[in-house]
Amino acid sequence: MTQSIKIDKQGSNAILRFQDTKNLDANNAHRIKGEVRGILDPGIKNLLIDLGTIHFVDSTGFGALIAILKTMKSQGGKLILFNVSNELEELMDLMQLLTVFEVKPTEKEALASLN
């Protein structure tokens, strides 16, 4: 099985990028959640997720993101989503998830918000 994600570690921060994945849904959310948990180590305090390639997220996909958020918070860290499409951000707003997730427009702004 090929990995759906790539993680770049930068000190205590990690940046997750999806590879060949356009949807985060019932077909792949549990597998991706498991991949993230398998890659993260205790030295990672903050996780930034690039959603630039993601066009669709269903309730299972949002559930996976919330589970990852809980994991990061339990380790005393943060989860920041960035590069979110307008359509996805509108959906998150409608579902009142913008109060749950920290969302930044770019990777640079996401990294800067950690300081």
Secondary structure, DSSP 8 states (H G I E B T S, - for coil): ---SEEEEEETTEEEEEESS--EESTTTHHHHHHHHHHH--TT--EEEEE-TT--EE-HHHHHHHHHHHHHHHHTT-EEEEES--HHHHHHHHHTT-TTTSEEESSHHHHHHTT-
